[in-house]
Amino acid sequence: MQTTAPALSLPPLISTLIAPLPKTPMEVLLTRFTRRLLARRPELLQRLGAVVKVPIAIVPDDMPHAFLLSLDNDKSNVEICNKDQITRAKAVVRAPFLVLLGLLDGTYDADALFFTRDLRIEGRTEHVLALRNTLEEADLTPGEFFGLSGKPAQWMNGFSGTLLDKAKRLTGNQSRHTSSLEQGGQW
């Protein structure tokens, strides 16, 4: 696990290409996958405690939009919005997109990134810590997030790890460590 993130900003062209895409289809998919995951793993909401029903904004520095995450059983929602539309979030997590993904797959250490300011948290830090601790304990993989098991889940985990590593290489900053996704590790 790396303690610092190399400059992993996506090329500006990617942000330019993503900006005009319709947000609604992605919102529907992310919301559906989130709700299904929480239905399969209700202990995740129990572990979150006070964070349930608290909107948290995930803001990739190098993308045109933010993700507003609200968790509440079958009312969970992922909203894709402009970065200036996250005012109702109680906590905000900011970092380059690939750093955020690297946090999910275990490539980067969140504590170290926080202290080097590669990862920035605003607002109610305790909500972000509860979310991070829940995700770490859950040991989620991309396959599980998408509701897969067995061989399809293994394929999705391997594919996701490969895709993340290729994206890192595209930015010119390949990780010195093998992604834990390739090894079936946590997301």
C-alpha positions as CSV (number, residue, x, y, z in Angstrom):
1,M,0.0,0.0,0.0
2,Q,1.4,3.4,-0.9
3,T,1.4,6.1,1.7
4,T,1.4,8.9,-0.8
5,A,-0.3,9.2,-4.1
6,P,1.6,10.3,-7.2
7,A,0.0,13.1,-9.2
8,L,-2.9,11.0,-10.6
9,S,-5.1,13.6,-12.2
10,L,-6.9,12.5,-15.3
11,P,-6.1,14.4,-18.5
12,P,-8.4,17.4,-19.0
13,L,-9.7,15.9,-22.2
14,I,-11.5,13.2,-20.2
15,S,-13.2,15.8,-18.1
16,T,-14.2,17.7,-21.2
17,L,-15.7,14.5,-22.7
18,I,-17.6,13.5,-19.6
19,A,-19.1,16.9,-18.9
20,P,-21.9,16.8,-21.5
21,L,-22.9,13.2,-20.8
22,P,-26.4,12.7,-19.3
23,K,-26.1,12.1,-15.5
24,T,-29.5,10.4,-15.0
25,P,-28.6,7.0,-16.4
26,M,-25.5,6.8,-14.2
27,E,-27.4,8.0,-11.2
28,V,-30.0,5.3,-11.6
29,L,-27.4,2.6,-12.0
30,L,-25.3,3.7,-9.0
31,T,-28.4,4.1,-6.9
32,R,-29.7,0.7,-7.8
33,F,-26.4,-1.0,-7.1
34,T,-26.0,0.8,-3.8
35,R,-29.5,-0.2,-2.7
36,R,-29.0,-3.8,-3.7
37,L,-25.7,-3.9,-1.9
38,L,-27.3,-2.6,1.3
39,A,-30.1,-5.1,1.0
40,R,-27.6,-7.9,0.8
41,R,-25.4,-6.5,3.5
42,P,-27.6,-4.7,6.1
43,E,-24.8,-4.7,8.6
44,L,-23.1,-1.9,6.6
45,L,-25.9,0.5,7.6
46,Q,-25.8,-0.7,11.2
47,R,-22.1,-0.1,11.3
48,L,-22.5,3.4,9.9
49,G,-24.7,4.5,12.8
50,A,-25.2,8.3,12.7
51,V,-23.9,8.5,9.2
52,V,-27.0,6.9,7.8
53,K,-29.2,9.6,6.2
54,V,-26.3,12.1,6.2
55,P,-25.4,13.3,2.7
56,I,-21.7,13.0,1.9
57,A,-20.2,14.5,-1.2
58,I,-17.4,12.8,-3.1
59,V,-15.7,15.3,-5.3
60,P,-13.1,14.1,-7.8
61,D,-10.8,17.1,-8.4
62,D,-10.3,16.2,-12.0
63,M,-13.8,15.5,-13.1
64,P,-16.6,17.9,-13.9
65,H,-19.1,16.5,-11.4
66,A,-19.5,15.5,-7.8
67,F,-21.3,12.5,-6.3
68,L,-23.7,13.1,-3.4
69,L,-24.2,9.9,-1.5
70,S,-27.1,9.4,0.9
71,L,-27.5,6.0,2.6
72,D,-30.8,4.9,4.1
73,N,-31.9,1.4,3.4
74,D,-34.2,1.4,0.4
75,K,-34.1,5.2,0.2
76,S,-30.3,5.3,-0.5
77,N,-29.4,7.6,-3.4
78,V,-26.4,8.6,-5.5
79,E,-26.8,11.9,-7.1
80,I,-24.4,13.3,-9.7
81,C,-24.3,17.0,-9.5
82,N,-22.2,20.1,-10.3
83,K,-19.6,20.7,-7.7
84,D,-21.3,23.9,-6.6
85,Q,-24.5,21.9,-5.8
86,I,-23.2,20.0,-2.8
87,T,-24.2,22.5,-0.2
88,R,-26.5,20.1,1.6
89,A,-23.7,17.6,2.2
90,K,-22.6,17.4,5.8
91,A,-19.1,16.2,4.8
92,V,-17.1,16.5,1.6
93,V,-14.3,14.2,0.4
94,R,-12.0,15.7,-2.3
95,A,-9.1,14.1,-4.2
96,P,-8.3,13.2,-7.8
97,F,-10.6,10.5,-9.2
98,L,-7.9,7.8,-9.4
99,V,-6.8,8.5,-5.9
100,L,-10.4,8.0,-4.8
101,L,-10.5,4.7,-6.6
102,G,-7.1,3.8,-5.1
103,L,-8.5,4.3,-1.7
104,L,-11.3,1.9,-2.5
105,D,-9.1,-0.8,-3.8
106,G,-6.5,-0.5,-1.0
107,T,-3.7,1.0,-3.2
108,Y,-3.4,4.1,-1.0
109,D,-3.5,4.7,2.7
110,A,-6.2,7.2,3.5
111,D,-4.5,8.5,6.7
112,A,-1.3,9.3,4.9
113,L,-3.1,11.0,2.0
114,F,-5.0,13.1,4.5
115,F,-1.9,14.3,6.1
116,T,-0.2,15.1,2.8
117,R,-3.3,16.9,1.6
118,D,-3.8,14.7,-1.4
119,L,-7.1,13.8,0.2
120,R,-9.1,16.6,1.7
121,I,-12.1,16.4,4.1
122,E,-14.4,19.2,4.8
123,G,-17.3,19.4,7.2
124,R,-18.2,16.5,9.6
125,T,-15.0,14.5,9.6
126,E,-16.5,11.9,11.9
127,H,-19.0,11.0,9.1
128,V,-16.2,10.4,6.6
129,L,-14.3,8.3,9.2
130,A,-17.4,6.2,9.8
131,L,-17.9,5.6,6.1
132,R,-14.2,4.8,5.6
133,N,-14.1,2.4,8.6
134,T,-17.3,0.7,7.3
135,L,-15.9,0.2,3.8
136,E,-12.6,-1.1,5.1
137,E,-14.3,-3.6,7.5
138,A,-16.8,-4.7,4.7
139,D,-13.9,-5.7,2.5
140,L,-16.0,-5.0,-0.6
141,T,-15.0,-5.9,-4.1
142,P,-16.3,-4.4,-7.3
143,G,-17.9,-7.8,-8.0
144,E,-19.9,-7.7,-4.8
145,F,-20.9,-4.0,-5.4
146,F,-22.4,-5.1,-8.7
147,G,-24.1,-8.1,-7.1
148,L,-21.9,-10.8,-8.6
149,S,-20.6,-13.9,-7.1
150,G,-18.4,-16.8,-8.2
151,K,-16.6,-16.6,-11.5
152,P,-18.4,-13.5,-12.7
153,A,-17.3,-11.7,-9.5
154,Q,-13.7,-12.9,-10.0
155,W,-13.7,-11.6,-13.5
156,M,-15.1,-8.2,-12.5
157,N,-12.5,-7.8,-9.7
158,G,-9.7,-8.7,-12.1
159,F,-11.1,-6.5,-14.9
160,S,-11.5,-3.5,-12.4
161,G,-8.0,-3.9,-11.1
162,T,-6.6,-4.0,-14.6
163,L,-8.6,-1.0,-15.7
164,L,-7.5,1.0,-12.7
165,D,-3.8,0.1,-13.3
166,K,-4.2,1.1,-17.0
167,A,-5.7,4.4,-16.0
168,K,-2.8,5.0,-13.6
169,R,-0.4,4.2,-16.5
170,L,-2.3,6.6,-18.7
171,T,-1.7,9.4,-16.3
172,G,2.0,8.5,-16.4
173,N,2.1,7.3,-12.7
174,Q,1.9,3.5,-12.5
175,S,1.7,2.2,-8.9
176,R,4.7,0.4,-7.6
177,H,2.5,-2.1,-6.0
178,T,0.1,-4.5,-7.6
179,S,-3.5,-3.5,-7.1
180,S,-5.2,-5.6,-4.5
181,L,-8.1,-6.0,-6.9
182,E,-6.0,-8.2,-9.1
183,Q,-5.4,-10.3,-6.0
184,G,-9.1,-10.3,-5.1
185,G,-8.6,-7.8,-2.3
186,Q,-10.9,-5.2,-1.0
187,W,-12.3,-2.5,-3.2
